[in-house]
């Protein structure tokens, strides 16, 4: 390597020289400040085949004893660990002699980029200087190489020499000894009172500045080399602190305790002195600091910056919902997100190519960096949700997967002596520009951290759904559901702020709707009539007459909806304010209608319709009142004596609400179509509110009974004063300014005391005043709003109504994800009714069906070889499988081929809408409450629920969860729980087909599940989603990840089981997991009366004996057992569809043909077609040598079986699919519904012999 003094006069540097000679290469070399040109003179570069690292040797004449050599690194496409990103995209300017030395862009691109750093000279000692490969003693850099000190940005603390510190401390100590006892040090503007207050409070959050000895922090040097596991530990801890900031703790106590936050410039490889850049410990490469930790910290700060920007919009209150104080520390606000992403990408590229980090830690670090990158992209994409929900959902799925891996593979704890501990200083706030006192935050565990991130991801998922939700009532119901599922504050403040911004950003509603849209949606969704019908009588929407009304509606709805995403206390305040605002709208509407001239050609029907518009806002107000009352329990606002009144008042308001729904439904019958969404929602609300009213009355009666008879009356004066203050919103004098009285104003205290009197059976002799006694004397003669019952009777009524909604899958107008959430709410309320009944009334055993839920039901788990409940008591499961339901099978349901074939054929034959209607009704009628009740009456306690993956994922849209799949699965799980029946989730059909049979629904005979890893990955992804959904559900006995796997090599299934087990356990550590073995089980029972004739009973008797013998063995050894089939069309079910039903009548000839052609693999009689297939069998026998005939799954499949599967069950069956679908041609929805009803329990016959055996053996299990 030679130095060129003047490039202009050097021929090799002429522009034309490069143009003419394509062999010349143009290199760019970056030289650090510490390396002078003389260090490079007379040096040569030896180029190996790999250009990753080039060694450079210095000549002995260099004369520089400080530098032993130069290390050169090549900048590849993905960047390099040592920095050099700025070298990308450079262009070189070359002089051109022909143009008098003017500079032109080089005619050839830069071929190589070199990064040069100096090497520390090796010791001259003759000792061996070979470098061990693992776990060297930690290297400390010589102090003379470390010239700079590190203090936090924004710190008021000045770095001082340690010797000076020691000297100052000694001097201060000497000075203190000279002070007289009782003397004080006077400081300007700091009084003795201030000093006493600071020391006497003793509140750790009010830091006095005193740092005790045990809080001394180790010295922090950001360039201290660290092991990969220590980097992982630091990242995990910083993630925990980030979640604590989202939980409303200050940045100074959480994120800023990571000292690398304040030292990003000090670990920038582009500005570091060159000498410390050399790795003297191969197990602790410095790139872990300068590349990985620097990139992660940058991404963390940028993530906080984006969240801070959203939170600072003012939707939520600073210090109440979040802490905005940044302590003058940079969150990289001016730095673009793409730069942070680029830095994270560089870190990932280095991890992917480096050999300096063990593979296991490479993967652990990559997962964490990828997770940070994904979180940053999600934060950056939230505002553009409506424009790109698909990309957002992909990011969400990726984040969930990465989080599950982090949860499953936590970083091991590090030793107490590790320097990684110095990376965090919980007292950093003392050095920052902040008014906040120091408070040390307890660092959450990794499990708690992952749970917090899971809540954040769930919040983002809700935002993605809401971004495409343009129904005002849905926003309202979703907001209310938050408090009913738990405290709204459980959602991070960031998510709640985003929801408010999403609904109204200060200009538009849900990004693209004008504010006037709210007015029209209010009436359209509440009463099913457009606002234009009303407005046309006053000049149309926006007219001067209606301007005030429309303004009031807009100014009421916006804070009402946005307020639902506040913290519980402030949410309640917003609702209290909206109670009055809704009445103002009601009053304005009434005034408008009253002032309307009915003589202006307005017919009576139209006038009644216009009157209903004022009624439309009443349910909104009443729902707000109910929410305000019930939220008081959540916030623990009520004194014990106030609680009975709160429940009673909630029941009163609910009763008025129901009356208004009756008025709206009856009054609008001639206007609202019977199938309108608003009518559907009102009908749902009727059932729901009656159940809520009954639950409120149950609690009211129970609490009054628990009090001493005189308590309420003895303390009434004080209690009444408290109630006046508690419900002051109902006593507002502002209501007097309105022309119309509000619906539900002041609570009726007299009515409350009457009902308390009736419950406690008090009379005049109890010492009550005359007015109360007189009112109580004739109470039986008055028309009461309620007929008072026992608490258990109220809960029984509520539970019956809730179960009715659940069993019919009635979620009102909420569909899809929101419908699923509403169904979970109904299920939770139903369970609450069941759990409270025995505690509230001794007569609960007389109410309801004793076969229903037992409080002993608990989450099952495996202990050794037994299944036990939460108390450790053994549970023996006994039952059957619900085959043919969510995984349809040809011999069970009477169709040919596979389920995906008949679904496609029927959609093509009668249209997708009708086809979907039929199959949905089929799933609904196949198992209902009557089925669960019958199953439980046999003494059975477990149903295996086989399901097809197609219900949850489309092959053309993989890894996108279809929430509709939970509709019937949740319904049946809940129905079973009501009758003390556990359920096992059985994935009967996996992508690609996990076995060679028809019931894996892949249409072939090759189990491609084992041949393509993506099929297995998708299955694991699906189980992760299912585990998230059903985690903690006590009615689920466990998960069966894969039905009857047929892996030809018998080893891939083990690897898959390991993977799916780990994935499920990362999400759900409690539910039992049942794994199928690699074998075919003999089927003990097959009933084919339709085709075997009179021989059936004799055949059954033999099989019944076999079944009895087998179950007796199971019972003796206390084993759980399950036969295969609960319901079918007559082969082996405990119940079977009647031959007189609509379905069996319509398909009678087709089923006979199917049986004759033997197109089903199960229950086939080949006698009628054997002559067709035997020649093919003989042909194979003649032409194929015996040693080549045993194809998998031989010997389970003989040659005749293989021919039968391929020729009959696949080929011929495929031709029958369209013939089956043709039976549906011309049928309307009513006829399709009638056909599906054939599978109702009431339309089935029972197989008494089989059921008796099952009942007898279930009883034996109980007695054993």
PyMOL commands that set and color helices and strands:
alter all, ss='L'
color gray80, all
select helices_A, chain A and resi 7-9+11-13+15-20+37-40+85-87+97-99+143-145+162-178+192-200+213-215+228-246+251-253+255-257+259-262+265-267+275-277+287-311+337-353+359-387+389-408+419-423+428-431+446-466+472-485+488-490+493-503+516-527+531-538+544-563+568-594+604-616+618-634+640-667+677-706+711-714+716-726+728-731+733-737+749-760+764-766+770-777+779-781+791-807+816-840+842-846+890-893+899-910+912-926+929-937+949-951+963-977+998-1000+1008-1010+1013-1030+1052-1067+1089-1092+1095-1116+1142-1146+1148-1157+1166-1168+1170-1183+1186-1188+1199-1222+1229-1239+1241-1243+1248-1263
alter helices_A, ss='H'
color red, helices_A
select strands_A, chain A and resi 27-31+44-46+53-57+67-74+93-96+102-105+112-120+861-863+866-868+878-881+942-948+982-989+1036-1040+1072-1073+1121-1123+1127-1128+1135-1137+1244-1246
alter strands_A, ss='S'
color yellow, strands_A
deselect
rebuild
show_as cartoon
